[in-house]
Amino acid sequence: MAMSKKGRKKTGTPPQKEGLGRISRRQFAIGSMAVIGSTPGALSGTAADEPPFKLEISESVRQIMVDRHILVSDLTQVIEYAEKTGDKLFQQDSDRFLAKLKMNTVYFYAEYSPVEGGYRIHNTYSHRFTLEGGM
């Protein structure tokens, strides 16, 4: 094994600086947003990306959004599209709708119900996939 100028063995990986360790994807995203001048609120759905209508989002749903990397703006687009086109499902035994919208290669889903002046988000999820070849 080769020796460096300071007499340490070269292992092929640079030495770790004190205090630096692995970071989560969310921490990386927030750091990246800071570099481009955005705010972390956009990830958690706060004032950074206020929708054109009121969205009621409970803390438990906000945590789901954070865990699944879903933005308030994603939900806003799904609901706007569903309300504009009528492309949504309705649960007959409740007042809830389920809508989806494909943005790039990701499908975003919102389970919501109308409330005065806006919508209440009950659940949300997304998935990414591409199909190759003909069907």
N, CA, C and O atoms as a GROMACS GRO file, in nm:
protein
  540
    1MET      N    1   0.085  -0.117   0.000
    1MET     CA    2   0.000   0.000   0.000
    1MET      C    3   0.090   0.123   0.000
    1MET      O    4   0.191   0.126   0.069
    2ALA      N    5   0.051   0.225  -0.078
    2ALA     CA    6   0.132   0.345  -0.092
    2ALA      C    7   0.116   0.435   0.031
    2ALA      O    8   0.016   0.429   0.102
    3MET      N    9   0.216   0.515   0.054
    3MET     CA   10   0.214   0.608   0.167
    3MET      C   11   0.203   0.750   0.112
    3MET      O   12   0.262   0.781   0.009
    4SER      N   13   0.129   0.834   0.180
    4SER     CA   14   0.119   0.974   0.140
    4SER      C   15   0.240   1.050   0.194
    4SER      O   16   0.322   0.994   0.266
    5LYS      N   17   0.248   1.178   0.157
    5LYS     CA   18   0.360   1.260   0.200
    5LYS      C   19   0.364   1.276   0.352
    5LYS      O   20   0.471   1.296   0.409
    6LYS      N   21   0.250   1.266   0.417
    6LYS     CA   22   0.246   1.284   0.562
    6LYS      C   23   0.265   1.152   0.635
    6LYS      O   24   0.253   1.148   0.758
    7GLY      N   25   0.293   1.044   0.563
    7GLY     CA   26   0.320   0.917   0.629
    7GLY      C   27   0.197   0.833   0.658
    7GLY      O   28   0.207   0.732   0.728
    8ARG      N   29   0.079   0.873   0.604
    8ARG     CA   30  -0.042   0.794   0.624
    8ARG      C   31  -0.062   0.700   0.506
    8ARG      O   32  -0.020   0.730   0.394
    9LYS      N   33  -0.126   0.589   0.532
    9LYS     CA   34  -0.156   0.495   0.425
    9LYS      C   35  -0.268   0.551   0.338
    9LYS      O   36  -0.363   0.611   0.389
   10LYS      N   37  -0.256   0.532   0.208
   10LYS     CA   38  -0.363   0.572   0.117
   10LYS      C   39  -0.462   0.458   0.107
   10LYS      O   40  -0.425   0.344   0.077
   11THR      N   41  -0.588   0.487   0.133
   11THR     CA   42  -0.690   0.383   0.132
   11THR      C   43  -0.781   0.392   0.011
   11THR      O   44  -0.867   0.306  -0.008
   12GLY      N   45  -0.765   0.495  -0.072
   12GLY     CA   46  -0.852   0.511  -0.188
   12GLY      C   47  -0.972   0.600  -0.160
   12GLY      O   48  -1.039   0.642  -0.255
   13THR      N   49  -1.001   0.629  -0.035
   13THR     CA   50  -1.110   0.721  -0.001
   13THR      C   51  -1.050   0.836   0.078
   13THR      O   52  -0.960   0.817   0.159
   14PRO      N   53  -1.102   0.956   0.053
   14PRO     CA   54  -1.048   1.072   0.126
   14PRO      C   55  -1.083   1.062   0.273
   14PRO      O   56  -1.186   1.004   0.309
   15PRO      N   57  -1.000   1.119   0.359
   15PRO     CA   58  -1.030   1.117   0.503
   15PRO      C   59  -1.155   1.199   0.532
   15PRO      O   60  -1.179   1.301   0.467
   16GLN      N   61  -1.235   1.155   0.628
   16GLN     CA   62  -1.355   1.227   0.668
   16GLN      C   63  -1.318   1.345   0.756
   16GLN      O   64  -1.235   1.332   0.847
   17LYS      N   65  -1.379   1.459   0.730
   17LYS     CA   66  -1.359   1.575   0.816
   17LYS      C   67  -1.441   1.556   0.942
   17LYS      O   68  -1.547   1.493   0.940
   18GLU      N   69  -1.393   1.610   1.049
   18GLU     CA   70  -1.460   1.598   1.178
   18GLU      C   71  -1.598   1.663   1.172
   18GLU      O   72  -1.612   1.775   1.124
   19GLY      N   73  -1.699   1.591   1.219
   19GLY     CA   74  -1.834   1.645   1.226
   19GLY      C   75  -1.917   1.623   1.100
   19GLY      O   76  -2.036   1.652   1.101
   20LEU      N   77  -1.859   1.572   0.994
   20LEU     CA   78  -1.936   1.546   0.873
   20LEU      C   79  -1.974   1.400   0.868
   20LEU      O   80  -1.892   1.313   0.896
   21GLY      N   81  -2.095   1.374   0.834
   21GLY     CA   82  -2.144   1.237   0.824
   21GLY      C   83  -2.248   1.229   0.715
   21GLY      O   84  -2.264   1.321   0.635
   22ARG      N   85  -2.318   1.120   0.714
   22ARG     CA   86  -2.423   1.101   0.614
   22ARG      C   87  -2.540   1.194   0.645
   22ARG      O   88  -2.569   1.222   0.762
   23ILE      N   89  -2.606   1.241   0.540
   23ILE     CA   90  -2.725   1.323   0.558
   23ILE      C   91  -2.840   1.256   0.485
   23ILE      O   92  -2.820   1.176   0.394
   24SER      N   93  -2.960   1.289   0.527
   24SER     CA   94  -3.079   1.230   0.465
   24SER      C   95  -3.105   1.298   0.331
   24SER      O   96  -3.050   1.404   0.300
   25ARG      N   97  -3.192   1.235   0.250
   25ARG     CA   98  -3.230   1.296   0.123
   25ARG      C   99  -3.298   1.430   0.146
   25ARG      O  100  -3.279   1.525   0.069
   26ARG      N  101  -3.378   1.437   0.252
   26ARG     CA  102  -3.447   1.564   0.281
   26ARG      C  103  -3.346   1.673   0.316
   26ARG      O  104  -3.360   1.786   0.269
   27GLN      N  105  -3.246   1.641   0.399
   27GLN     CA  106  -3.142   1.740   0.433
   27GLN      C  107  -3.068   1.784   0.307
   27GLN      O  108  -3.037   1.902   0.291
   28PHE      N  109  -3.040   1.689   0.219
   28PHE     CA  110  -2.972   1.723   0.095
   28PHE      C  111  -3.059   1.816   0.010
   28PHE      O  112  -3.010   1.914  -0.046
   29ALA      N  113  -3.190   1.786   0.002
   29ALA     CA  114  -3.281   1.868  -0.077
   29ALA      C  115  -3.290   2.009  -0.020
   29ALA      O  116  -3.289   2.107  -0.096
   30ILE      N  117  -3.300   2.021   0.111
   30ILE     CA  118  -3.308   2.153   0.174
   30ILE      C  119  -3.179   2.231   0.149
   30ILE      O  120  -3.184   2.350   0.119
   31GLY      N  121  -3.065   2.164   0.162
   31GLY     CA  122  -2.938   2.230   0.133
   31GLY      C  123  -2.929   2.274  -0.012
   31GLY      O  124  -2.880   2.383  -0.041
   32SER      N  125  -2.975   2.191  -0.102
   32SER     CA  126  -2.973   2.224  -0.245
   32SER      C  127  -3.064   2.342  -0.273
   32SER      O  128  -3.031   2.429  -0.354
   33MET      N  129  -3.180   2.345  -0.206
   33MET     CA  130  -3.273   2.456  -0.225
   33MET      C  131  -3.212   2.586  -0.176
   33MET      O  132  -3.233   2.691  -0.236
   34ALA      N  133  -3.137   2.579  -0.067
   34ALA     CA  134  -3.072   2.698  -0.014
   34ALA      C  135  -2.972   2.755  -0.115
   34ALA      O  136  -2.958   2.876  -0.128
   35VAL      N  137  -2.904   2.666  -0.184
   35VAL     CA  138  -2.805   2.710  -0.284
   35VAL      C  139  -2.872   2.787  -0.396
   35VAL      O  140  -2.816   2.885  -0.446
   36ILE      N  141  -2.994   2.745  -0.437
   36ILE     CA  142  -3.062   2.814  -0.547
   36ILE      C  143  -3.154   2.925  -0.498
   36ILE      O  144  -3.221   2.990  -0.579
   37GLY      N  145  -3.157   2.947  -0.368
   37GLY     CA  146  -3.232   3.060  -0.314
   37GLY      C  147  -3.375   3.030  -0.277
   37GLY      O  148  -3.452   3.124  -0.254
   38SER      N  149  -3.414   2.905  -0.270
   38SER     CA  150  -3.549   2.869  -0.229
   38SER      C  151  -3.551   2.851  -0.078
   38SER      O  152  -3.449   2.868  -0.011
   39THR      N  153  -3.668   2.816  -0.025
   39THR     CA  154  -3.680   2.799   0.119
   39THR      C  155  -3.727   2.658   0.153
   39THR      O  156  -3.794   2.595   0.072
   40PRO      N  157  -3.692   2.608   0.271
   40PRO     CA  158  -3.736   2.476   0.311
   40PRO      C  159  -3.887   2.464   0.324
   40PRO      O  160  -3.939   2.352   0.320
   41GLY      N  161  -3.956   2.572   0.339
   41GLY     CA  162  -4.101   2.568   0.351
   41GLY      C  163  -4.169   2.504   0.232
   41GLY      O  164  -4.278   2.448   0.244
   42ALA      N  165  -4.104   2.510   0.115
   42ALA     CA  166  -4.163   2.450  -0.004
   42ALA      C  167  -4.174   2.299   0.010
   42ALA      O  168  -4.263   2.238  -0.048
   43LEU      N  169  -4.083   2.237   0.088
   43LEU     CA  170  -4.092   2.093   0.108
   43LEU      C  171  -4.200   2.057   0.207
   43LEU      O  172  -4.265   1.953   0.193
   44SER      N  173  -4.221   2.140   0.305
   44SER     CA  174  -4.318   2.105   0.408
   44SER      C  175  -4.456   2.164   0.382
   44SER      O  176  -4.550   2.139   0.458
   45GLY      N  177  -4.467   2.244   0.276
   45GLY     CA  178  -4.598   2.297   0.242
   45GLY      C  179  -4.639   2.415   0.327
   45GLY      O  180  -4.753   2.421   0.374
   46THR      N  181  -4.549   2.510   0.348
   46THR     CA  182  -4.583   2.629   0.424
   46THR      C  183  -4.593   2.748   0.330
   46THR      O  184  -4.612   2.730   0.210
   47ALA      N  185  -4.581   2.867   0.380
   47ALA     CA  186  -4.606   2.988   0.304
   47ALA      C  187  -4.524   3.002   0.177
   47ALA      O  188  -4.557   3.084   0.092
   48ALA      N  189  -4.418   2.926   0.162
   48ALA     CA  190  -4.333   2.940   0.044
   48ALA      C  191  -4.405   2.909  -0.085
   48ALA      O  192  -4.365   2.957  -0.191
   49ASP      N  193  -4.511   2.830  -0.080
   49ASP     CA  194  -4.582   2.796  -0.203
   49ASP      C  195  -4.733   2.795  -0.179
   49ASP      O  196  -4.798   2.691  -0.193
   50GLU      N  197  -4.787   2.909  -0.143
   50GLU     CA  198  -4.929   2.919  -0.112
   50GLU      C  199  -5.012   2.889  -0.236
   50GLU      O  200  -4.987   2.946  -0.342
   51PRO      N  201  -5.110   2.800  -0.224
   51PRO     CA  202  -5.196   2.767  -0.337
   51PRO      C  203  -5.298   2.877  -0.363
   51PRO      O  204  -5.320   2.963  -0.277
   52PRO      N  205  -5.362   2.875  -0.480
   52PRO     CA  206  -5.462   2.978  -0.511
   52PRO      C  207  -5.592   2.959  -0.433
   52PRO      O  208  -5.678   3.047  -0.436
   53PHE      N  209  -5.608   2.847  -0.365
   53PHE     CA  210  -5.723   2.822  -0.280
   53PHE      C  211  -5.673   2.762  -0.150
   53PHE      O  212  -5.559   2.715  -0.141
   54LYS      N  213  -5.758   2.762  -0.050
   54LYS     CA  214  -5.719   2.713   0.082
   54LYS      C  215  -5.710   2.561   0.081
   54LYS      O  216  -5.800   2.493   0.032
   55LEU      N  217  -5.602   2.508   0.136
   55LEU     CA  218  -5.589   2.365   0.157
   55LEU      C  219  -5.576   2.340   0.306
   55LEU      O  220  -5.489   2.396   0.372
   56GLU      N  221  -5.664   2.257   0.359
   56GLU     CA  222  -5.653   2.214   0.499
   56GLU      C  223  -5.574   2.085   0.501
   56GLU      O  224  -5.616   1.983   0.446
   57ILE      N  225  -5.458   2.090   0.566
   57ILE     CA  226  -5.370   1.973   0.570
   57ILE      C  227  -5.331   1.950   0.715
   57ILE      O  228  -5.268   2.035   0.778
   58SER      N  229  -5.369   1.834   0.767
   58SER     CA  230  -5.336   1.802   0.907
   58SER      C  231  -5.187   1.775   0.920
   58SER      O  232  -5.117   1.753   0.821
   59GLU      N  233  -5.140   1.776   1.043
   59GLU     CA  234  -4.998   1.749   1.067
   59GLU      C  235  -4.958   1.609   1.022
   59GLU      O  236  -4.848   1.588   0.972
   60SER      N  237  -5.049   1.512   1.040
   60SER     CA  238  -5.016   1.375   0.999
   60SER      C  239  -5.002   1.366   0.847
   60SER      O  240  -4.915   1.294   0.797
   61VAL      N  241  -5.087   1.437   0.774
   61VAL     CA  242  -5.075   1.437   0.627
   61VAL      C  243  -4.952   1.515   0.585
   61VAL      O  244  -4.885   1.478   0.489
   62ARG      N  245  -4.920   1.624   0.655
   62ARG     CA  246  -4.797   1.698   0.623
   62ARG      C  247  -4.673   1.609   0.641
   62ARG      O  248  -4.578   1.618   0.563
   63GLN      N  249  -4.676   1.523   0.742
   63GLN     CA  250  -4.563   1.433   0.762
   63GLN      C  251  -4.556   1.332   0.648
   63GLN      O  252  -4.446   1.297   0.603
   64ILE      N  253  -4.670   1.284   0.602
   64ILE     CA  254  -4.672   1.195   0.487
   64ILE      C  255  -4.611   1.266   0.366
   64ILE      O  256  -4.534   1.207   0.291
   65MET      N  257  -4.647   1.392   0.347
   65MET     CA  258  -4.594   1.469   0.234
   65MET      C  259  -4.442   1.481   0.244
   65MET      O  260  -4.372   1.466   0.143
   66VAL      N  261  -4.392   1.508   0.361
   66VAL     CA  262  -4.247   1.520   0.380
   66VAL      C  263  -4.180   1.386   0.351
   66VAL      O  264  -4.081   1.380   0.279
   67ASP      N  265  -4.235   1.279   0.407
   67ASP     CA  266  -4.177   1.146   0.389
   67ASP      C  267  -4.177   1.104   0.243
   67ASP      O  268  -4.085   1.036   0.197
   68ARG      N  269  -4.280   1.144   0.170
   68ARG     CA  270  -4.295   1.101   0.030
   68ARG      C  271  -4.249   1.206  -0.070
   68ARG      O  272  -4.263   1.187  -0.191
   69HIS      N  273  -4.194   1.316  -0.021
   69HIS     CA  274  -4.142   1.424  -0.106
   69HIS      C  275  -4.251   1.479  -0.199
   69HIS      O  276  -4.229   1.496  -0.319
   70ILE      N  277  -4.367   1.507  -0.142
   70ILE     CA  278  -4.478   1.564  -0.216
   70ILE      C  279  -4.497   1.708  -0.169
   70ILE      O  280  -4.505   1.734  -0.049
   71LEU      N  281  -4.504   1.799  -0.263
   71LEU     CA  282  -4.516   1.941  -0.231
   71LEU      C  283  -4.662   1.985  -0.232
   71LEU      O  284  -4.747   1.920  -0.293
   72VAL      N  285  -4.690   2.094  -0.164
   72VAL     CA  286  -4.823   2.155  -0.168
   72VAL      C  287  -4.856   2.192  -0.312
   72VAL      O  288  -4.970   2.174  -0.356
   73SER      N  289  -4.760   2.241  -0.386
   73SER     CA  290  -4.784   2.278  -0.526
   73SER      C  291  -4.823   2.157  -0.610
   73SER      O  292  -4.900   2.170  -0.705
   74ASP      N  293  -4.770   2.038  -0.578
   74ASP     CA  294  -4.811   1.917  -0.648
   74ASP      C  295  -4.959   1.889  -0.625
   74ASP      O  296  -5.033   1.861  -0.719
   75LEU      N  297  -5.002   1.898  -0.500
   75LEU     CA  298  -5.142   1.873  -0.466
   75LEU      C  299  -5.234   1.977  -0.529
   75LEU      O  300  -5.343   1.946  -0.576
   76THR      N  301  -5.188   2.101  -0.529
   76THR     CA  302  -5.265   2.209  -0.590
   76THR      C  303  -5.290   2.180  -0.737
   76THR      O  304  -5.402   2.197  -0.786
   77GLN      N  305  -5.187   2.137  -0.808
   77GLN     CA  306  -5.202   2.108  -0.950
   77GLN      C  307  -5.296   1.991  -0.973
   77GLN      O  308  -5.376   1.993  -1.067
   78VAL      N  309  -5.287   1.887  -0.888
   78VAL     CA  310  -5.376   1.772  -0.902
   78VAL      C  311  -5.521   1.815  -0.884
   78VAL      O  312  -5.606   1.780  -0.966
   79ILE      N  313  -5.549   1.892  -0.780
   79ILE     CA  314  -5.687   1.934  -0.752
   79ILE      C  315  -5.737   2.030  -0.859
   79ILE      O  316  -5.851   2.019  -0.903
   80GLU      N  317  -5.654   2.124  -0.900
   80GLU     CA  318  -5.695   2.217  -1.006
   80GLU      C  319  -5.733   2.142  -1.133
   80GLU      O  320  -5.834   2.171  -1.195
   81TYR      N  321  -5.650   2.045  -1.170
   81TYR     CA  322  -5.677   1.966  -1.290
   81TYR      C  323  -5.807   1.887  -1.274
   81TYR      O  324  -5.891   1.885  -1.365
   82ALA      N  325  -5.825   1.821  -1.160
   82ALA     CA  326  -5.944   1.740  -1.137
   82ALA      C  327  -6.071   1.825  -1.139
   82ALA      O  328  -6.171   1.784  -1.198
   83GLU      N  329  -6.068   1.940  -1.077
   83GLU     CA  330  -6.185   2.026  -1.070
   83GLU      C  331  -6.216   2.088  -1.207
   83GLU      O  332  -6.332   2.109  -1.241
   84LYS      N  333  -6.113   2.117  -1.282
   84LYS     CA  334  -6.131   2.178  -1.415
   84LYS      C  335  -6.184   2.076  -1.516
   84LYS      O  336  -6.271   2.109  -1.597
   85THR      N  337  -6.133   1.954  -1.511
   85THR     CA  338  -6.168   1.854  -1.612
   85THR      C  339  -6.276   1.756  -1.566
   85THR      O  340  -6.339   1.691  -1.650
   86GLY      N  341  -6.298   1.745  -1.436
   86GLY     CA  342  -6.391   1.646  -1.384
   86GLY      C  343  -6.330   1.506  -1.380
   86GLY      O  344  -6.401   1.409  -1.351
   87ASP      N  345  -6.200   1.495  -1.408
   87ASP     CA  346  -6.131   1.366  -1.408
   87ASP      C  347  -6.093   1.330  -1.264
   87ASP      O  348  -5.981   1.353  -1.219
   88LYS      N  349  -6.191   1.271  -1.192
   88LYS     CA  350  -6.173   1.236  -1.052
   88LYS      C  351  -6.273   1.127  -1.017
   88LYS      O  352  -6.375   1.111  -1.084
   89LEU      N  353  -6.245   1.055  -0.912
   89LEU     CA  354  -6.336   0.954  -0.862
   89LEU      C  355  -6.404   1.006  -0.737
   89LEU      O  356  -6.346   1.084  -0.661
   90PHE      N  357  -6.529   0.963  -0.715
   90PHE     CA  358  -6.606   1.007  -0.599
   90PHE      C  359  -6.644   0.885  -0.517
   90PHE      O  360  -6.694   0.786  -0.571
   91GLN      N  361  -6.621   0.891  -0.387
   91GLN     CA  362  -6.663   0.784  -0.296
   91GLN      C  363  -6.808   0.812  -0.257
   91GLN      O  364  -6.836   0.913  -0.192
   92GLN      N  365  -6.898   0.724  -0.296
   92GLN     CA  366  -7.040   0.749  -0.274
   92GLN      C  367  -7.080   0.754  -0.127
   92GLN      O  368  -7.174   0.824  -0.092
   93ASP      N  369  -7.010   0.682  -0.040
   93ASP     CA  370  -7.047   0.680   0.101
   93ASP      C  371  -6.981   0.792   0.181
   93ASP      O  372  -6.996   0.796   0.304
   94SER      N  373  -6.909   0.881   0.115
   94SER     CA  374  -6.846   0.994   0.184
   94SER      C  375  -6.845   1.114   0.089
   94SER      O  376  -6.901   1.108  -0.021
   95ASP      N  377  -6.783   1.219   0.130
   95ASP     CA  378  -6.772   1.337   0.045
   95ASP      C  379  -6.634   1.349  -0.018
   95ASP      O  380  -6.592   1.459  -0.055
   96ARG      N  381  -6.562   1.239  -0.030
   96ARG     CA  382  -6.423   1.242  -0.075
   96ARG      C  383  -6.407   1.212  -0.223
   96ARG      O  384  -6.482   1.135  -0.283
   97PHE      N  385  -6.307   1.278  -0.279
   97PHE     CA  386  -6.268   1.256  -0.418
   97PHE      C  387  -6.126   1.200  -0.419
   97PHE      O  388  -6.048   1.222  -0.327
   98LEU      N  389  -6.095   1.128  -0.526
   98LEU     CA  390  -5.958   1.083  -0.551
   98LEU      C  391  -5.922   1.128  -0.691
   98LEU      O  392  -5.991   1.097  -0.788
   99ALA      N  393  -5.813   1.202  -0.700
   99ALA     CA  394  -5.769   1.254  -0.829
   99ALA      C  395  -5.622   1.224  -0.848
   99ALA      O  396  -5.546   1.208  -0.752
  100LYS      N  397  -5.582   1.217  -0.976
  100LYS     CA  398  -5.441   1.194  -1.007
  100LYS      C  399  -5.401   1.285  -1.122
  100LYS      O  400  -5.484   1.331  -1.200
  101LEU      N  401  -5.272   1.310  -1.128
  101LEU     CA  402  -5.216   1.389  -1.237
  101LEU      C  403  -5.073   1.344  -1.260
  101LEU      O  404  -4.995   1.330  -1.166
  102LYS      N  405  -5.040   1.320  -1.388
  102LYS     CA  406  -4.903   1.283  -1.422
  102LYS      C  407  -4.825   1.409  -1.453
  102LYS      O  408  -4.864   1.489  -1.539
  103MET      N  409  -4.714   1.426  -1.382
  103MET     CA  410  -4.623   1.538  -1.406
  103MET      C  411  -4.486   1.478  -1.434
  103MET      O  412  -4.425   1.418  -1.346
  104ASN      N  413  -4.440   1.495  -1.555
  104ASN     CA  414  -4.318   1.431  -1.603
  104ASN      C  415  -4.334   1.280  -1.594
  104ASN      O  416  -4.420   1.224  -1.663
  105THR      N  417  -4.256   1.213  -1.513
  105THR     CA  418  -4.267   1.067  -1.500
  105THR      C  419  -4.329   1.024  -1.368
  105THR      O  420  -4.321   0.907  -1.331
  106VAL      N  421  -4.390   1.117  -1.297
  106VAL     CA  422  -4.447   1.088  -1.165
  106VAL      C  423  -4.598   1.110  -1.167
  106VAL      O  424  -4.645   1.213  -1.216
  107TYR      N  425  -4.672   1.014  -1.114
  107TYR     CA  426  -4.815   1.031  -1.091
  107TYR      C  427  -4.835   1.074  -0.947
  107TYR      O  428  -4.786   1.009  -0.854
  108PHE      N  429  -4.907   1.185  -0.928
  108PHE     CA  430  -4.941   1.233  -0.795
  108PHE      C  431  -5.090   1.211  -0.773
  108PHE      O  432  -5.172   1.235  -0.862
  109TYR      N  433  -5.125   1.166  -0.652
  109TYR     CA  434  -5.263   1.138  -0.616
  109TYR      C  435  -5.301   1.222  -0.494
  109TYR      O  436  -5.220   1.244  -0.404
  110ALA      N  437  -5.425   1.268  -0.493
  110ALA     CA  438  -5.477   1.342  -0.379
  110ALA      C  439  -5.615   1.289  -0.345
  110ALA      O  440  -5.702   1.281  -0.432
  111GLU      N  441  -5.634   1.252  -0.220
  111GLU     CA  442  -5.767   1.219  -0.169
  111GLU      C  443  -5.812   1.342  -0.092
  111GLU      O  444  -5.748   1.381   0.006
  112TYR      N  445  -5.922   1.402  -0.135
  112TYR     CA  446  -5.962   1.530  -0.078
  112TYR      C  447  -6.113   1.544  -0.075
  112TYR      O  448  -6.185   1.469  -0.139
  113SER      N  449  -6.158   1.642   0.001
  113SER     CA  450  -6.300   1.676   0.005
  113SER      C  451  -6.312   1.829   0.008
  113SER      O  452  -6.226   1.898   0.062
  114PRO      N  453  -6.420   1.880  -0.051
  114PRO     CA  454  -6.440   2.025  -0.051
  114PRO      C  455  -6.479   2.076   0.088
  114PRO      O  456  -6.556   2.012   0.160
  115VAL      N  457  -6.424   2.190   0.123
  115VAL     CA  458  -6.462   2.262   0.244
  115VAL      C  459  -6.483   2.407   0.201
  115VAL      O  460  -6.448   2.445   0.090
  116GLU      N  461  -6.540   2.485   0.288
  116GLU     CA  462  -6.567   2.624   0.252
  116GLU      C  463  -6.438   2.697   0.215
  116GLU      O  464  -6.346   2.710   0.296
  117GLY      N  465  -6.433   2.744   0.093
  117GLY     CA  466  -6.318   2.822   0.045
  117GLY      C  467  -6.199   2.738   0.000
  117GLY      O  468  -6.094   2.794  -0.031
  118GLY      N  469  -6.212   2.606  -0.003
  118GLY     CA  470  -6.098   2.526  -0.045
  118GLY      C  471  -6.123   2.377  -0.035
  118GLY      O  472  -6.233   2.329  -0.062
  119TYR      N  473  -6.019   2.304   0.006
  119TYR     CA  474  -6.025   2.159   0.010
  119TYR      C  475  -5.948   2.106   0.130
  119TYR      O  476  -5.849   2.165   0.173
  120ARG      N  477  -5.995   1.994   0.183
  120ARG     CA  478  -5.925   1.925   0.291
  120ARG      C  479  -5.855   1.804   0.230
  120ARG      O  480  -5.918   1.723   0.161
  121ILE      N  481  -5.725   1.792   0.255
  121ILE     CA  482  -5.647   1.680   0.204
  121ILE      C  483  -5.652   1.568   0.309
  121ILE      O  484  -5.616   1.590   0.425
  122HIS      N  485  -5.697   1.450   0.268
  122HIS     CA  486  -5.706   1.336   0.359
  122HIS      C  487  -5.586   1.243   0.345
  122HIS      O  488  -5.542   1.182   0.443
  123ASN      N  489  -5.534   1.232   0.224
  123ASN     CA  490  -5.419   1.145   0.200
  123ASN      C  491  -5.357   1.184   0.066
  123ASN      O  492  -5.422   1.246  -0.018
  124THR      N  493  -5.233   1.146   0.048
  124THR     CA  494  -5.166   1.172  -0.078
  124THR      C  495  -5.054   1.070  -0.097
  124THR      O  496  -4.995   1.022  -0.001
  125TYR      N  497  -5.028   1.040  -0.221
  125TYR     CA  498  -4.917   0.951  -0.253
  125TYR      C  499  -4.876   0.974  -0.396
  125TYR      O  500  -4.943   1.045  -0.471
  126SER      N  501  -4.766   0.914  -0.434
  126SER     CA  502  -4.716   0.928  -0.571
  126SER      C  503  -4.643   0.801  -0.610
  126SER      O  504  -4.604   0.721  -0.524
  127HIS      N  505  -4.627   0.783  -0.739
  127HIS     CA  506  -4.542   0.675  -0.787
  127HIS      C  507  -4.483   0.714  -0.921
  127HIS      O  508  -4.538   0.798  -0.993
  128ARG      N  509  -4.372   0.653  -0.952
  128ARG     CA  510  -4.299   0.684  -1.074
  128ARG      C  511  -4.279   0.554  -1.150
  128ARG      O  512  -4.238   0.452  -1.093
  129PHE      N  513  -4.309   0.558  -1.278
  129PHE     CA  514  -4.279   0.441  -1.361
  129PHE      C  515  -4.282   0.480  -1.508
  129PHE      O  516  -4.343   0.581  -1.544
  130THR      N  517  -4.218   0.404  -1.589
  130THR     CA  518  -4.224   0.420  -1.734
  130THR      C  519  -4.245   0.284  -1.796
  130THR      O  520  -4.188   0.184  -1.752
  131LEU      N  521  -4.326   0.281  -1.900
  131LEU     CA  522  -4.350   0.159  -1.974
  131LEU      C  523  -4.278   0.169  -2.108
  131LEU      O  524  -4.293   0.268  -2.180
  132GLU      N  525  -4.202   0.069  -2.140
  132GLU     CA  526  -4.134   0.068  -2.268
  132GLU      C  527  -4.196  -0.039  -2.355
  132GLU      O  528  -4.237  -0.144  -2.306
  133GLY      N  529  -4.202  -0.012  -2.484
  133GLY     CA  530  -4.260  -0.109  -2.575
  133GLY      C  531  -4.409  -0.085  -2.592
  133GLY      O  532  -4.469  -0.004  -2.520
  134GLY      N  533  -4.468  -0.154  -2.686
  134GLY     CA  534  -4.609  -0.137  -2.713
  134GLY      C  535  -4.695  -0.232  -2.634
  134GLY      O  536  -4.650  -0.338  -2.590
  135MET      N  537  -4.820  -0.194  -2.616
  135MET     CA  538  -4.917  -0.279  -2.548
  135MET      C  539  -5.036  -0.294  -2.636
  135MET      O  540  -5.132  -0.362  -2.599
   0.00000   0.00000   0.00000
